[in-house]
Amino acid sequence: MSGAEFDLIGLVRAFVLSLGAGLIARATAIPIVERRPWKRVVTLAITGGVLVLTVVIFTLWPSLVTVPRLDGLSRAEAEDLLSKSGLTPDPKPQHAGGVEAGRIVPNSQKPKPG
């Protein structure tokens, strides 16, 4: 898609949060309507709380990033690619035969790509 990208993860988070909040709201309304609703109230409140807590944990949990392959790129290209991937470059200059100065030595990056 060009322009605005569709954010499926954001949509799922919003849906689960609203579902959890709805269950909690429903649990608080049951005592007004029914005489002895404690099992339903506790079940709905716990279910809603778990859904909301799941979304909060999922949102705050660090996401995994795929490390791009940098072999043969220039230092500027490698740093740009890493920055676009959300990674911080930490260059360690080294010399290798057959590799042009200022280029990434093949199979030398850490962590490995993937």
Secondary structure, 3 states (H helix, E strand, C coil): CCCCCCCHHHHHHHHHHHHHHHHHHHHHHHHHHCCCCHHHHHHHHHHHHHHHHHHHHHHHCCCCCCCCCCCCCEHHHHHHHHHHCCCCCCCCCCCCCCCCCCECCCCCCCCCCC
